[in-house]
């Protein structure tokens, strides 16, 4: 094989690509359905990959939101526990002008006979 024949083959190949005849020259029309099937598979693969990426991004965002909500819940729970403490109730009653206070002695237990 000489350099001239190789150069001629390369030149003819580029000319066929430029003119849109390359697929016809290599008889790709026999494999049209296979090519279409391969194109469809690649398209579906790309689409599924994009959907997976979108789902993973949404999961990451939801994890951040969930952590924020957990912190918010813990703050609310701590505030609620503080509101239900006896000392907080006495302070609130004092602010409202009530004379009620915490008992100074323990409760007396009355037994039934």
C-alpha positions as a Markdown table, in Angstrom:
| # | Residue | x | y | z |
|---|---|---|---|---|
| 1 | Unk | 0.0 | 0.0 | 0.0 |
| 2 | Unk | 1.5 | 3.3 | -1.1 |
| 3 | Unk | 1.2 | 6.6 | 0.6 |
| 4 | Unk | -0.6 | 7.9 | -2.5 |
| 5 | Unk | -3.4 | 5.3 | -2.2 |
| 6 | Unk | -3.8 | 6.0 | 1.5 |
| 7 | Unk | -4.0 | 9.7 | 0.9 |
| 8 | Unk | -6.6 | 9.2 | -1.8 |
| 9 | Unk | -8.7 | 7.0 | 0.5 |
| 10 | Unk | -8.5 | 9.6 | 3.3 |
| 11 | Unk | -9.4 | 12.4 | 0.9 |
| 12 | Unk | -12.3 | 10.4 | -0.5 |
| 13 | Unk | -13.6 | 9.7 | 3.0 |
| 14 | Unk | -13.5 | 13.4 | 4.0 |
| 15 | Unk | -15.2 | 14.3 | 0.7 |
| 16 | Unk | -17.9 | 11.7 | 1.4 |
| 17 | Unk | -18.4 | 13.0 | 4.9 |
| 18 | Unk | -18.7 | 16.6 | 3.6 |
| 19 | Unk | -21.2 | 15.6 | 0.9 |
| 20 | Unk | -23.2 | 13.4 | 3.3 |
| 21 | Unk | -22.5 | 10.2 | 1.5 |
| 22 | Unk | -20.3 | 8.5 | 4.0 |
| 23 | Unk | -23.1 | 6.4 | 5.6 |
| 24 | Unk | -24.3 | 5.3 | 2.2 |
| 25 | Unk | -20.8 | 4.4 | 1.1 |
| 26 | Unk | -20.2 | 2.1 | 4.1 |
| 27 | Unk | -23.7 | 0.6 | 3.6 |
| 28 | Unk | -25.0 | 1.8 | 7.0 |
| 29 | Unk | -28.6 | 1.7 | 5.6 |
| 30 | Unk | -28.7 | -2.0 | 6.3 |
| 31 | Unk | -28.2 | -1.2 | 10.0 |
| 32 | Unk | -30.7 | 1.7 | 10.2 |
| 33 | Unk | -32.9 | 0.0 | 12.9 |
| 34 | Unk | -29.8 | -0.9 | 15.0 |
| 35 | Unk | -28.6 | 2.7 | 14.8 |
| 36 | Unk | -32.0 | 4.0 | 15.8 |
| 37 | Unk | -32.2 | 1.6 | 18.7 |
| 38 | Unk | -28.7 | 2.6 | 19.8 |
| 39 | Unk | -29.7 | 6.3 | 19.6 |
| 40 | Unk | -32.8 | 5.6 | 21.6 |
| 41 | Unk | -30.9 | 3.8 | 24.3 |
| 42 | Unk | -28.3 | 6.6 | 24.6 |
| 43 | Unk | -31.2 | 9.1 | 24.8 |
| 44 | Unk | -32.9 | 7.2 | 27.6 |
| 45 | Unk | -29.7 | 6.7 | 29.5 |
| 46 | Unk | -29.0 | 10.5 | 29.4 |
| 47 | Unk | -32.5 | 11.2 | 30.4 |
| 48 | Unk | -32.4 | 8.8 | 33.4 |
| 49 | Unk | -29.0 | 10.2 | 34.4 |
| 50 | Unk | -30.4 | 13.7 | 34.5 |
| 51 | Unk | -33.5 | 12.5 | 36.5 |
| 52 | Unk | -31.2 | 10.8 | 39.0 |
| 53 | Unk | -29.1 | 13.9 | 39.4 |
| 54 | Unk | -32.2 | 16.0 | 39.9 |
| 55 | Unk | -33.5 | 13.6 | 42.5 |
| 56 | Unk | -30.2 | 13.5 | 44.4 |
| 57 | Unk | -30.1 | 17.3 | 44.4 |
| 58 | Unk | -33.6 | 17.4 | 45.8 |
| 59 | Unk | -32.7 | 14.9 | 48.5 |
| 60 | Unk | -29.7 | 17.0 | 49.5 |
| 61 | Unk | -32.0 | 20.1 | 49.8 |
| 62 | Unk | -34.5 | 18.2 | 51.8 |
| 63 | Unk | -31.8 | 17.0 | 54.2 |
| 64 | Unk | -30.8 | 20.6 | 54.8 |
| 65 | Unk | -34.5 | 21.6 | 55.4 |
| 66 | Unk | -35.0 | 18.6 | 57.7 |
| 67 | Unk | -32.0 | 19.6 | 59.8 |
| 68 | Unk | -33.3 | 23.1 | 60.0 |
| 69 | Unk | -36.7 | 21.8 | 61.1 |
| 70 | Unk | -35.1 | 19.6 | 63.7 |
| 71 | Unk | -33.3 | 22.5 | 65.2 |
| 72 | Unk | -36.5 | 24.6 | 65.1 |
| 73 | Unk | -38.4 | 21.8 | 66.8 |
| 74 | Unk | -35.7 | 21.4 | 69.6 |
| 75 | Unk | -35.9 | 25.2 | 70.2 |
| 76 | Unk | -39.7 | 25.1 | 70.5 |
| 77 | Unk | -39.5 | 22.1 | 72.8 |
| 78 | Unk | -37.0 | 23.8 | 75.0 |
| 79 | Unk | -39.2 | 26.9 | 75.2 |
| 80 | Unk | -42.3 | 24.8 | 76.0 |
| 81 | Unk | -40.4 | 23.0 | 78.8 |
| 82 | Unk | -39.3 | 26.3 | 80.2 |
| 83 | Unk | -42.9 | 27.6 | 80.1 |
| 84 | Unk | -44.1 | 24.6 | 82.1 |
| 85 | Unk | -41.6 | 24.9 | 84.9 |
| 86 | Unk | -42.9 | 25.9 | 88.3 |
| 87 | Unk | -40.6 | 28.9 | 88.6 |
| 88 | Unk | -41.7 | 30.2 | 85.2 |
| 89 | Unk | -45.4 | 29.8 | 86.1 |
| 90 | Unk | -44.8 | 31.8 | 89.4 |
| 91 | Unk | -43.1 | 34.6 | 87.5 |
| 92 | Unk | -45.9 | 34.8 | 84.9 |
| 93 | Unk | -48.5 | 34.8 | 87.7 |
| 94 | Unk | -46.6 | 37.6 | 89.4 |
| 95 | Unk | -46.5 | 39.6 | 86.1 |
| 96 | Unk | -50.3 | 39.2 | 85.8 |
| 97 | Unk | -50.8 | 40.5 | 89.4 |
| 98 | Unk | -51.8 | 37.3 | 91.0 |
| 99 | Unk | -51.0 | 36.6 | 94.6 |
| 100 | Unk | -50.7 | 32.8 | 94.0 |
| 101 | Unk | -47.2 | 31.5 | 94.7 |
| 102 | Unk | -45.4 | 28.2 | 95.1 |
| 103 | Unk | -46.2 | 26.4 | 98.3 |
| 104 | Unk | -43.7 | 26.7 | 101.1 |
| 105 | Unk | -44.6 | 23.4 | 102.7 |
| 106 | Unk | -45.3 | 20.0 | 101.1 |
| 107 | Unk | -48.8 | 18.9 | 100.6 |
| 108 | Unk | -50.7 | 17.1 | 103.4 |
| 109 | Unk | -51.9 | 13.6 | 102.5 |
| 110 | Unk | -55.3 | 12.8 | 103.9 |
| 111 | Unk | -56.0 | 9.1 | 104.2 |
| 112 | Unk | -59.5 | 7.6 | 103.8 |
| 113 | Unk | -60.7 | 5.1 | 106.3 |
